[in-house]
Amino acid sequence: MNRSKLVDEVGERLRQVLEASPAKDLERNVRAVLSGVFSRLDLVTREEFDVQREVLLRTRERLNELERKLAEIERRNAAG
């Protein structure tokens, strides 16, 4: 669950609880506090995570390819 969705969900639940109360400002304050806390946690969005995952997968594939080529070169040199 990304940061914004979590803040929205908590905010919605608070809104439901406090609907009839004069504490409307409390919702805004809690939302601001939660946003601040989440921003200090260095969380990433799901999209950012997925992009980095793809980069890592491509890097792993390239590394495997280079390792195979190096092993082939080493095998040829040992035989030659």
Phi, psi and omega in degrees: 000130182279166185305311184296318181294319179296316178297319179296318181295314178297318179299318179296317179296318177297319180299318179297318181292321187259014186307314185268003184261159178282015185266034179302324179295333179299319179300312180298319180294316179296317179300317179295318179296313180298318178299318178296317179297313181295324180292329178283345181280356181055043177281156176243157177285164178299322180297316179297319178298313181297320178298314180294326177297315179297318178300316180297318178297316178296321179295317178298317178299316179296318178298316178299318179298314180295322177296320177297316180297317179297318178298321178296315179297316179297321178296317179295317180295322180291326180279336187269000000 
